């Protein structure tokens, strides 16, 4: 190993490791919470649509408006606008904790639409067959809609994770920590472009890893391809 690389690792190795860990934590936790919120909303959007399993025009319209409004706000604006709410919930608007609230608020509407889209791809014949066997609404949702769309949901989770990964870099502009914060503070503000390049390379590597994991898991559980 060259002396230049050894010096770089000695100076910034611990910082980059911590930044990578912070980015993974805020992105993973935000993705999980966004799915806890987004999956039920996506299911309700699907089953409350006209001519669906449980038509409810008012509920479908209200949820649709909420989701569309949430998706239409740019993340950087949402990040700043939610600072008071973030402080109320987490006690701070900085660091990993301060980034999770805006990341979840930004991702949950996106997840809801992805879930709705995934459920809409389920073969209507399977739903009709389940109804003919006397399956109730809950059984159809859990054992038909969610089960049949699971590969698509897994791929959607990988896409959501990658989007939030990019958003977490934006959160670095307000001191959220992670690789984005390191790239901005050291690479941009201090003109240490080697730190910026390494931060970008780490982001690319992590994105590729998680996209590959999502694709592999989706193929493994896709019973249609067997």
Helices and strands as residue ranges (DSSP letters): H 3-47, H 57-72, H 75-81, H 83-90, H 95-120, H 124-132, H 137-140, I 141-145, H 146-148, H 150-171, G 172-174, H 178-182, I 183-188, H 193-221, G 223-225
